[in-house]
Amino acid sequence: MNALAATQEVARFRALLADRLGLAFDEHKLATLARVLDSCGGDRQRILADLAGSAPPDSLLARLASELTVTETYFYRSGDQLRAFAELALPQRQQVRGQVQVLSAGCASGEEPYTLAMLARSCGREAGVALYAFDANPAMLARAERGHYSTWAMREMPPDLRTAWFRHEGEQYLLAQDIRRAVHFEQRNLALDDPQFWQPGRFDIVFCRNVLMYFTPAQAQAAVARIAHAMAPGGYLFLGHAETLRGLSNDFNLCHTHGTFYYQRKDQLEHAPPLAVAAPVARAQPVAPDPMWAEQIGRASRRIDVLASSTRPAAPAVHSAPDLQLALASLHEERFSQALEHIGNLAPHHADDPDVLLLKAVTLVQAGAVAKAREACAQLLARDALHAGAHYVLALCEEMAGELEGALDHYQGASYLAPGFAMARLQAGRLLRRLGQPEAARRELELAGQLLEGEDAARLLLFGGGFPRAALLALCRAELAALGGAP
Ligand SMILES: C[S@@+](CC[C@H](N)C(=O)[O-])C[C@H]1O[C@@H](n2cnc3c(N)ncnc32)[C@H](O)[C@@H]1O
């Protein structure tokens, strides 16, 4: 076979893996994919045809999942989320529904759902909890069923719980039968629809941690829609620390308690279009340092939406995008009433455009009109609950009202939703220092310093409070120096 044909087969294999299992592989994985394709026991064309067929064999999908998924997991992973589960989500859902259905989607070798079973047991709530867990990788499920674990899997587990729930057996530890019996495992593919399983409103609490990060954006969006559909209104969704719903779903509100972020399903679902036709999630592009303000304003007015998460389709072409240049220029010159006048003069159909609402909220907060800024943020969050810019402006409002803890919550929410958002990091670092948390402050400020160097000019213009990049960098260094860090 010639090299071109072989490369095309691997490319096709990669596309089919995304389609069938949701998994995304970058260029570095092409050699691995070629090896796995050749290890499937048959000629490449037949395997590809099987995968592309209307009903790909389960055995083939299971084999591919076993070969290609990342299965790292351990007991008591991310303790902050587990506390939110045990102390808030579980009691709250039990109060609402009595019997609570909990799902661990992508459970790997069972450590996650077994941890949830132990927690339910520890807080005396196990009688009202049904625990389901699935994974596409049958080798991992077989391990979960066996219940034998190494000490490595228990590295985050409090020692007294290890003694309480495990029995030493040779090199390994066997999990207590009570806990093993508490979880119903099954082999299931998160990338597949199955109306029998994904029944509307079925689950109260879903853990889908460290799974979507391996999915293509379109498949992650489809999987979240599937999960949202099968969750009860008010139910809780936990993702991995490195994952957010930003750009994937408008069906959840962001929650922040116990030092962690998670989501609560809204009462009504939106029917988001498939990602292919959704509004693109703009990425911040580094810009050359200190371009002319006029040029920055022009650019910002075209890219003011960099912090939006919306999965809604772009506004219909009947209306052109609002022209925000005049308002932005007035904001930059700190002529706030004039900026608000320009915003007010926009065509009425632009009034609830997210870019317009964000610009209005920023202008109002800078003008000191906190209550009205909050109103604009509330309108913005009603449209897009995961809008990082709205959380940032709310943080400013809280800070102006002297509510430092509340402000910190929103700054951290903004950075969680938009990890590259330099100003949110800088403000969080500043507040953490004032709140007497020097280590956390240093982490945020160091990151802010790195991010500010390449921060998008549109974000600096909107959120920099009128200060240019150099002044913000100097502020960041001064804050670090006050902590005793490098000047
Ligand atoms: C990194 S582990 C995460 C385990 C656990 N949720 C945690 O956070 O510790 C990811 C798991 O997702 C599973 N997975 C990947 N793609 C899947 C799919 N399409 N359907 C079901 N499970 C999948 C993998 O087999 C793997 O066990």
The ligand as an SDF file (V2000), in Angstrom:
LIG
                    3D

 27 29  0  0  0  0  0  0  0  0999 V2000
   -9.9510    9.7040   32.9480 C   0  0  0  0  0  0  0  0  0  0  0  0
  -11.2250    8.5370   33.2190 S   0  0  0  0  0  0  0  0  0  0  0  0
  -12.2000    9.4050   34.4080 C   0  0  0  0  0  0  0  0  0  0  0  0
  -12.6890    8.5200   35.5120 C   0  0  0  0  0  0  0  0  0  0  0  0
  -13.4760    9.2420   36.6000 C   0  0  0  0  0  0  0  0  0  0  0  0
  -14.6540    9.8780   36.0550 N   0  0  0  0  0  0  0  0  0  0  0  0
  -12.6120   10.2550   37.3020 C   0  0  0  0  0  0  0  0  0  0  0  0
  -12.7320   11.4560   37.0630 O   0  0  0  0  0  0  0  0  0  0  0  0
  -11.7670    9.8490   38.1080 O   0  0  0  0  0  0  0  0  0  0  0  0
  -12.1670    8.6850   31.7060 C   0  0  0  0  0  0  0  0  0  0  0  0
  -13.0880    7.5150   31.4820 C   0  0  0  0  0  0  0  0  0  0  0  0
  -14.0220    7.8780   30.4640 O   0  0  0  0  0  0  0  0  0  0  0  0
  -14.2920    6.7290   29.7010 C   0  0  0  0  0  0  0  0  0  0  0  0
  -14.8400    7.0880   28.3780 N   0  0  0  0  0  0  0  0  0  0  0  0
  -14.2020    7.6780   27.3490 C   0  0  0  0  0  0  0  0  0  0  0  0
  -15.0200    7.7720   26.2970 N   0  0  0  0  0  0  0  0  0  0  0  0
  -16.1980    7.2430   26.6650 C   0  0  0  0  0  0  0  0  0  0  0  0
  -17.4320    7.0620   26.0120 C   0  0  0  0  0  0  0  0  0  0  0  0
  -17.6220    7.4350   24.7400 N   0  0  0  0  0  0  0  0  0  0  0  0
  -18.4290    6.4820   26.6920 N   0  0  0  0  0  0  0  0  0  0  0  0
  -18.2650    6.0890   27.9730 C   0  0  0  0  0  0  0  0  0  0  0  0
  -17.1150    6.2330   28.6400 N   0  0  0  0  0  0  0  0  0  0  0  0
  -16.0830    6.7990   27.9970 C   0  0  0  0  0  0  0  0  0  0  0  0
  -12.9460    6.0550   29.5970 C   0  0  0  0  0  0  0  0  0  0  0  0
  -13.0620    4.6860   29.2670 O   0  0  0  0  0  0  0  0  0  0  0  0
  -12.3520    6.2820   30.9840 C   0  0  0  0  0  0  0  0  0  0  0  0
  -12.5640    5.2050   31.8150 O   0  0  0  0  0  0  0  0  0  0  0  0
  1  2  1  0
  2  3  1  0
  2 10  1  0
  3  4  1  0
  4  5  1  0
  5  6  1  0
  5  7  1  0
  7  8  2  0
  7  9  1  0
 10 11  1  0
 11 12  1  0
 11 26  1  0
 12 13  1  0
 13 14  1  0
 13 24  1  0
 14 15  1  0
 14 23  1  0
 15 16  2  0
 16 17  1  0
 17 18  1  0
 17 23  2  0
 18 19  1  0
 18 20  2  0
 20 21  1  0
 21 22  2  0
 22 23  1  0
 24 25  1  0
 24 26  1  0
 26 27  1  0
M  CHG  2   2   1   9  -1
M  END
$$$$
